[in-house]
């Protein structure tokens, strides 16, 4: 009997990630060929006139293809992705 060791997944479910071509949310992940494969739901574009049924695109990407995307919150010191949270006058 042999044991196979894998590292812990770098990303978790519901985490925002970016990749070449866009960004999205991790919906699930599975071990595959010594690495982790992630099912990513891409961010939605503008709502079309005829409405929407579900996600526009779901893609499978390996861990090497993904980068963390930081979403600003009230306690963040630096903002790396979005406009300022508050517009002070």
Secondary structure by P-SEA (a helix, b strand, c coil): cbbbbbccccccccbbbbcccbbbbbccccccccbbbbbcccccccccccccccccbbbbbccccbbbbbbbccccccccccccccccc
